Each structure stands twice: as structure tokens, then as C-alpha cells.
Amino acid sequence: QQQVKQSPQSLIVQKGGISIINCAYENTAFDYFPWYQQFPGKGPALLIAIRPDVSEKKEGRFTISFNKSAKQFSLHIMDSQPGDSATYFCAASKDFGNEKLTFGTGTRLTIIP
Amino acid sequence: KAGVTQTPRYLIKTRGQQVTLSCSPISGHRSVSWYQQTPGQGLQFLFEYFSETQRNKGNFPGRFSGRQFSNSRSEMNVSTLELGDSALYLCASSFDPSNQPQHFGDGTRLSIL
């Protein structure tokens, strides 16, 4: 199975709060897990990515948590800001990214003042 | 450094016509992938080219085809357009297939009337 399931479909968070988006995968051959951010009228842009040899990766306010046994990974956005309002996609790939990206269905995040 | 450039940005066609979309990768990038983005299906992989050869192909009908030129620029063609082909078509480039991340262009919005 090549699916990547993403939830929630939409999320509203207060400014300064923590935004959490979850993804689950089925294919244990996946070994590269990026998160992309997309603004209206723009293409997706890589936010942060993780490989399964680590359980957590942090870059600024963005953190990926990875649970290999549960086949789940999540994106945490700390101190969420209105500028973070966008659609977020998780993705997965085999062969350390050498294979095509399989994307989740996306989460529309809205940060309210 | 210029990003991935896709032309045209917007295109309106009618059923039965054919269309060609163009993608110029980031300078020095030799791998180009194409994705279709729709509200219902999300981001779906179409195909990937490297050194003028198609490396991978997604689950799309033969009406969807592509090619890559010696300067790494790529085109995709859709023949006998159907209403369901209305989508944002995204191109992504990387130095080579094993190199992540992929950098996306802003896409071509194709509308079929």
C-alpha cells in the first residue's frame, strides 16, 4: 500500500498556540518523510524532513515527531503565527527519497489572532 | 538563483483538445518530476525524468506524456482533454533522483471547459 493518511483536514489555532498535524503510513519501505507548506497560488515548499533513524527533528518553531513502530509522524508548529496560515502536506518516499513522493491529502491551517 | 519556472501559469482549453506544459528546472538540476494537484485527489505523481529518460511513471492514462530535453527542461503533454483533467500541474526539480528536497514551481492551472 502506498497511501499516506493525513489528519485533520482543517485546523484553527489561536496565535501563539501549538499546531499539530498527523500522518500515518502503511508501507514500511518508506524511509524519507518530508513536510511541505503551500500558500495559495504557490507551489509546495519543503519545511522539514526526517529519516526513520531519528525520532524527532527540530528546525526553529517546526518539529517532526516520528514513531516507527506505529508508522506515524507528526508536525508540530510552536508559537503559531498568522503567517503560518497555509496548507500543509506530509509525504513519504522510498529509497531515501530516490523514489517518487506519495503525499497526504493536506491540512488547511488557519491561525487566528 | 532562479527557481523552477513553469509556463504558462494559466491555461483554458476545451474537451478533446491537447495541451503542452513547460518546466525549466533550477540551474544545475537534472531531475524533473511532474505532479497533478486537485481538491479531490490531492497531489499525485505523474512521472519523473532524469537525463532525458523517464525513470518513474504514476497511475495515469497514456494521454499523459512527457519528455525531457538535453538542457533538462521538461514538457508534459495531455491529449484528448477531459473535464477531469482540470487541475494544477506542478513541476519539481532536484539535482539528481537521489537528491532531496525537490523544489517545486508554482504550477500551471489548467481549466477544461
Contacts between the chains, C-beta under 8 A, distances in Angstrom:
chain1	res1	chain2	res2	distance
A	32	B	100	6.4
A	34	B	100	7.0
A	34	B	101	6.2
A	36	B	104	7.8
A	41	B	106	6.8
A	42	B	106	5.3
A	43	B	4	7.4
A	43	B	90	5.4
A	43	B	92	7.7
A	43	B	104	3.4
A	43	B	105	5.2
A	43	B	106	4.7
A	43	B	107	5.5
A	44	B	43	7.4
A	44	B	90	7.3
A	44	B	104	4.9
A	45	B	104	6.8
A	46	B	100	8.0
A	46	B	101	4.0
A	46	B	102	7.5
A	46	B	103	7.6
A	49	B	100	6.7
A	49	B	101	6.5
A	89	B	42	7.7
A	89	B	43	6.5
A	91	B	43	7.9
A	93	B	100	7.7
A	95	B	98	7.7
A	96	B	98	6.9
A	96	B	100	7.8
A	97	B	98	6.8
A	97	B	99	7.6
A	97	B	100	3.8
A	97	B	101	7.9
A	98	B	97	5.4
A	98	B	98	4.6
A	99	B	56	6.9
A	100	B	33	6.8
A	100	B	45	4.3
A	100	B	48	6.3
A	100	B	56	5.3
A	100	B	58	7.0
A	101	B	33	7.8
A	101	B	35	7.9
A	101	B	43	7.8
A	101	B	45	6.7
A	101	B	102	6.9
A	102	B	45	7.3
A	103	B	35	8.0
A	103	B	42	5.7
A	103	B	43	4.0
A	103	B	44	7.7
A	104	B	42	7.3
A	105	B	42	4.7
A	106	B	42	6.0
A	106	B	43	7.9
